[in-house]
Amino acid sequence: MRDAVIVEAVRTPVGKRAGALSGIHPVDLSAHVLTAIAERTGLDPADLDDVVWGCVSQIGEQASNIGRYAVLAAGWPEEVPGVTVDRACGSSQQAVHFAAGLVVAGQYDIVIAGGVESMSRVPIGAARNAVEYGRPFGPAVRERYGVDEFNQGLGAELIAERYGFSRTQLDELALESHDKAARATAEGRFTAQLAPVVTAAADDGSARTVTADEGIRTGSTPEKLAALATPFKENGVISAANSSQISDGAAALLITTGELAARRGWRPLARVHTAVVTGADPITMALGPAPATAKALKRAGLSIGDIGAFEINEAFAPVTAAWLAETGADRARLNPNGGAMAIGHPLGASGARLMTTLVHHMRDHGIRYGLQSMCEAGGMANATIIELL
């Protein structure tokens, strides 16, 4: 039987809003990781069956099938196709699912899956706010849920209230995320997965090479975080500190079969063991990773204790707090190198970024099984189990 293996996984450093990556067109940022993965593996791009690319705000610079134009920007043969996927924040994780499924089915042999988002250049909600073309969701959905708009921040507030999470508890998770990410950076744990980016001229006229994630902060305190505003609800618990950062970035994974990898002399990192997606309440959509995790474990025939590392996207601190409460997972195995509250959340790239970080962590520590999941707008969640090879 055919399988789907991950040969290589790379990502850009994650740039903060209006930071070092904000001057780079998202097509070119995408091309950067495509080029990096080809260089690291010796891949001839002409051998690719497809590039499956995640992107959320498909408007302006990210419109018109950015996956295709990333291929052309990389200078690859025109015969190499590209397609763009939107499953909200899980877009590039879904890109991996599509790629792996088509490889297993025998429709593809070699494919790159990944994604991009430049939230500095194409703000979150840009497509939804293009009011001249009408409003999304539709009247039937608004009537069904009794809302005019789906606000993820308010949803996070509702989750915190439902589970009784305090502001202090959530801020502690944020501080923990930054501490983990800072340690991982200092110890060089991200080095092998990063494709440094040379940006345009800096203020002094020289080029700058971005080699590390920009959003990670050190030296903060519970007192500093407690002083921040709660924009979604007066006297609420969700602040900028315990929410994911607005970011820029791209990530990519090369996927093929184990047989083809061996034939080409590639040593795979891991195989895609199980891939699922599930629906959830679109108002408290951030609860989706728990049922998605349960679905993945059931399909894989594994228990929560079999998983050595988890990457659960930190869209908001209540996401991971509720996921821990529902699954009973070992907190020490959760986001061991920090999460989106520290590293950032470039929407369309985040699924591939999490998987890149996870597979490298598994390799470095000899962890057999890893699981990632993320909540997605509209009330969905992907979950993926990967197995070390």
C-alpha positions in Angstrom: 0.0 0.0 0.0 1.1 3.5 -0.7 1.9 5.9 2.1 2.6 9.6 2.4 5.9 10.7 3.9 7.3 14.1 4.7 10.7 14.4 3.2 11.5 18.0 4.3 9.7 20.8 6.1 10.9 24.5 6.1 9.5 27.8 7.1 10.4 31.4 7.2 10.9 33.2 10.4 7.6 34.6 11.5 7.5 38.4 11.2 5.5 40.7 13.4 3.0 43.1 12.0 4.8 45.9 10.1 8.0 44.1 10.8 10.9 42.8 8.8 8.8 40.7 6.4 6.2 43.3 5.7 8.0 44.7 2.7 7.9 41.4 0.9 5.0 40.5 -1.5 3.3 37.3 -0.2 3.8 35.7 -3.6 7.6 36.2 -3.3 7.5 35.1 0.4 5.8 31.9 -0.8 8.4 31.4 -3.6 11.2 31.7 -0.9 10.2 28.6 0.9 9.5 26.7 -2.3 13.0 27.5 -3.4 14.4 26.5 0.0 12.8 23.1 0.0 14.0 22.4 -3.5 17.5 23.4 -2.6 17.6 21.3 0.6 16.4 18.1 -1.1 17.8 18.5 -4.6 14.3 18.4 -6.0 13.8 19.1 -9.7 10.6 21.2 -9.6 9.7 19.7 -13.0 9.0 16.4 -11.1 6.2 18.0 -9.0 2.6 17.0 -9.6 1.3 20.0 -7.8 1.8 22.8 -5.2 -1.1 22.9 -2.8 -1.0 26.2 -1.0 -3.0 27.6 1.9 -4.0 31.3 2.2 -6.9 32.8 4.1 -7.4 36.4 2.9 -7.5 35.8 -0.8 -7.9 39.4 -1.9 -5.5 42.0 -3.3 -1.9 40.7 -3.2 -3.1 37.3 -2.1 -5.8 36.9 -4.7 -6.0 35.0 -8.1 -4.6 31.6 -6.9 -1.5 32.7 -5.0 -0.3 29.1 -5.1 0.1 29.2 -8.8 1.9 32.5 -8.9 4.3 31.3 -6.1 5.4 28.6 -8.5 6.1 31.2 -11.3 7.8 33.6 -8.9 10.2 30.8 -7.9 11.2 30.6 -11.5 10.0 27.0 -11.9 8.7 25.5 -15.1 5.4 26.7 -16.3 4.2 23.1 -16.4 4.2 22.9 -12.6 0.7 23.7 -11.4 -0.4 25.3 -8.1 -3.7 25.5 -6.2 -4.9 27.6 -3.3 -6.9 26.2 -0.3 -9.0 28.1 2.2 -10.1 26.3 5.3 -9.6 29.5 7.4 -6.7 29.2 9.9 -6.3 25.5 9.0 -5.7 26.2 5.3 -2.1 24.9 5.1 -2.8 22.0 7.4 -5.7 21.1 5.0 -3.2 21.5 2.1 -1.1 18.8 3.7 -4.2 16.6 4.1 -5.1 17.1 0.4 -1.5 16.4 -0.7 -1.1 13.3 1.5 -4.4 11.9 0.5 -3.7 12.3 -3.2 -0.3 10.7 -2.8 -1.8 7.7 -1.0 -4.5 7.5 -3.7 -1.9 7.4 -6.4 -3.1 10.6 -8.1 0.1 12.4 -7.2 3.7 11.1 -6.7 5.5 14.2 -5.5 3.8 17.4 -4.1 4.6 20.4 -2.0 2.0 21.5 0.5 2.2 24.7 2.6 0.9 28.2 2.8 1.4 31.9 3.3 -0.1 34.9 4.9 1.1 38.5 4.9 -1.2 40.1 7.5 0.8 43.3 7.4 0.0 43.8 3.7 -3.5 42.1 3.5 -5.2 42.7 6.9 -7.3 40.1 8.6 -10.9 40.4 7.4 -9.9 42.2 4.3 -12.0 40.0 2.1 -15.0 40.1 4.5 -14.8 43.9 4.7 -15.0 44.4 0.9 -18.6 45.6 1.4 -19.1 46.7 -2.2 -19.3 43.0 -3.1 -21.8 42.2 -0.4 -21.6 40.5 3.0 -20.5 36.9 3.8 -22.3 34.3 5.8 -25.8 35.0 4.4 -29.1 35.7 6.1 -30.0 32.1 6.8 -26.8 31.6 8.8 -27.2 34.8 10.7 -30.8 33.8 11.5 -29.7 30.4 12.6 -27.1 31.6 15.1 -28.8 34.9 16.0 -25.7 37.0 15.2 -24.8 39.6 12.7 -21.1 38.7 12.8 -18.9 35.9 14.1 -16.4 37.4 16.5 -13.6 35.0 17.5 -12.5 37.2 20.4 -16.0 37.2 21.9 -16.1 33.4 21.3 -12.8 33.1 23.3 -14.4 35.2 26.1 -17.4 32.8 26.1 -15.1 29.8 26.4 -13.2 31.3 29.3 -16.5 32.0 31.0 -17.8 28.5 30.4 -14.7 26.8 31.8 -14.0 29.4 34.6 -10.6 30.4 33.3 -9.3 33.5 35.0 -7.3 36.3 33.4 -4.4 35.2 35.5 -4.5 31.7 34.3 -4.7 32.8 30.6 -1.8 35.3 31.0 0.3 32.5 32.6 -0.2 30.5 29.5 0.9 33.5 27.4 4.1 34.0 29.5 4.8 30.2 29.3 4.5 30.4 25.5 7.0 33.2 25.2 9.4 31.5 27.7 9.3 28.3 25.7 9.8 30.0 22.4 12.7 32.2 23.7 14.4 29.1 25.1 13.9 27.2 21.8 15.4 30.1 19.9 18.4 30.5 22.2 19.1 26.8 22.1 19.0 26.7 18.3 16.0 24.4 18.1 14.5 26.3 15.2 17.6 26.6 13.2 17.2 23.5 11.0 13.6 24.4 10.1 14.2 28.0 9.2 14.9 29.5 5.8 16.3 32.9 6.6 14.9 35.8 4.5 16.9 38.6 3.1 14.8 41.7 3.1 15.0 45.0 1.3 17.4 47.8 2.4 17.2 48.7 6.1 17.2 52.3 7.4 21.0 52.5 7.0 20.8 51.3 3.4 22.0 47.8 4.0 20.2 44.5 3.4 18.9 42.6 6.5 18.7 38.9 6.9 15.9 37.8 9.1 16.9 34.6 11.0 14.5 34.4 14.0 10.9 34.9 14.8 10.2 38.5 15.6 7.2 38.3 18.0 8.9 36.5 20.9 9.2 38.7 24.0 11.2 38.2 27.2 11.1 39.9 30.5 7.3 40.4 30.7 5.5 39.9 34.0 2.0 39.0 35.1 1.5 42.6 36.3 2.4 44.0 32.9 0.0 41.6 31.1 -2.8 42.3 33.6 -2.6 46.0 32.7 -3.5 45.4 29.0 -7.0 46.2 27.7 -9.6 43.5 26.9 -10.9 44.8 23.6 -13.6 42.2 23.1 -15.4 42.6 26.4 -15.3 45.2 29.1 -13.5 43.7 32.1 -13.0 40.5 30.1 -10.1 38.2 30.1 -8.9 38.2 26.5 -6.1 40.7 25.7 -3.5 41.1 23.1 -1.1 39.2 25.3 -3.1 36.0 25.6 -4.1 36.1 21.9 -2.2 35.0 18.8 -0.1 37.7 17.1 -0.8 39.3 13.7 2.1 38.0 11.6 3.7 37.4 8.3 5.2 34.1 7.1 5.3 31.0 4.9 6.0 27.3 5.3 6.2 24.3 3.1 6.5 20.5 3.3 7.7 18.1 0.5 5.4 15.0 0.4 5.8 11.8 -1.5 5.6 8.0 -1.0 8.2 6.1 1.1 9.0 4.0 -2.0 9.7 7.0 -4.2 11.7 8.7 -1.4 14.0 5.6 -1.1 14.4 5.5 -4.9 15.5 9.1 -4.9 17.8 8.8 -1.9 15.6 11.0 0.3 15.4 10.1 4.0 11.9 11.0 5.2 11.3 12.7 8.5 7.9 11.3 9.2 4.8 9.9 7.6 1.3 11.3 7.7 -0.4 8.7 9.9 -3.9 10.1 10.3 -5.7 13.2 8.9 -9.2 14.3 9.9 -11.4 17.3 10.0 -14.5 18.0 12.0 -17.1 20.7 12.5 -17.9 22.7 15.6 -20.1 25.5 16.8 -19.1 28.6 14.8 -19.5 30.9 17.7 -17.2 29.1 20.1 -15.2 27.7 17.2 -12.0 27.6 19.3 -13.3 24.5 21.0 -12.9 22.5 17.8 -9.4 21.0 18.5 -10.7 18.7 21.3 -13.3 16.8 19.2 -10.9 16.8 16.3 -8.2 15.2 18.5 -10.6 12.6 19.7 -11.6 11.8 16.1 -8.0 11.4 15.0 -7.0 9.2 18.0 -10.0 6.9 17.4 -9.3 6.6 13.7 -5.6 5.9 14.4 -6.3 3.4 17.2 -4.1 5.4 19.6 -4.7 7.0 23.0 -3.8 10.5 24.2 -0.9 9.0 26.2 0.7 7.5 23.0 1.3 11.0 21.6 4.7 12.4 22.6 4.2 16.0 21.4 1.2 18.2 20.6 1.0 21.4 18.6 -2.3 23.0 19.3 -2.6 26.4 17.7 -2.7 29.2 20.3 -5.3 31.4 18.6 -6.3 32.4 22.1 -5.2 31.1 25.4 -8.6 29.5 26.1 -8.0 27.3 23.1 -5.2 25.3 24.7 -6.7 25.7 28.2 -10.0 24.1 27.1 -8.2 21.5 25.0 -6.1 20.4 28.0 -9.3 20.2 30.2 -11.2 18.1 27.6 -8.4 15.7 26.6 -6.5 15.3 29.8 -3.2 15.5 27.8 0.1 16.1 29.6 0.7 19.8 29.6 4.4 19.3 29.4 4.0 17.8 25.9 1.9 20.8 24.6 3.6 23.3 22.3 7.1 22.5 23.7 8.7 25.2 21.7 6.1 27.9 22.3 3.0 28.7 20.3 1.2 31.4 18.3 0.9 33.8 21.3 4.7 34.1 21.1 5.8 33.0 17.6 2.8 34.4 15.8 -0.1 33.2 13.6 0.3 34.0 9.9 -3.1 32.5 9.1 -2.6 30.6 5.9 0.9 29.5 6.8 0.2 28.4 10.4 -0.9 24.8 9.8 2.3 24.2 7.8 4.4 26.1 10.4 3.0 24.0 13.2 3.7 20.8 11.3 7.2 21.9 10.4 8.0 22.7 14.0 6.4 19.5 15.2 8.2 17.2 12.8 11.6 18.7 13.6 10.9 18.5 17.3 10.0 14.8 17.0 13.1 14.1 15.0 15.4 15.9 17.5 13.9 14.1 20.5 13.1 10.6 19.0 9.3 11.0 19.5 7.3 8.4 17.7 3.9 10.1 17.4 3.0 13.8 17.2 -0.4 15.4 16.9 -1.4 18.9 15.8 -4.8 20.6 15.6 -6.1 24.1 15.2 -9.5 25.8 15.4 -10.8 27.4 12.3 -13.3 30.1 11.5 -16.8 28.9 10.7 -16.5 26.2 13.4 -14.1 23.6 12.1 -10.8 21.9 13.2 -8.2 19.8 11.5 -6.2 17.2 13.4 -3.2 15.4 12.0 -1.1 12.6 13.6 2.4 12.1 12.2 4.7 9.2 12.9 8.5 9.5 13.1 10.5 7.5 10.6 
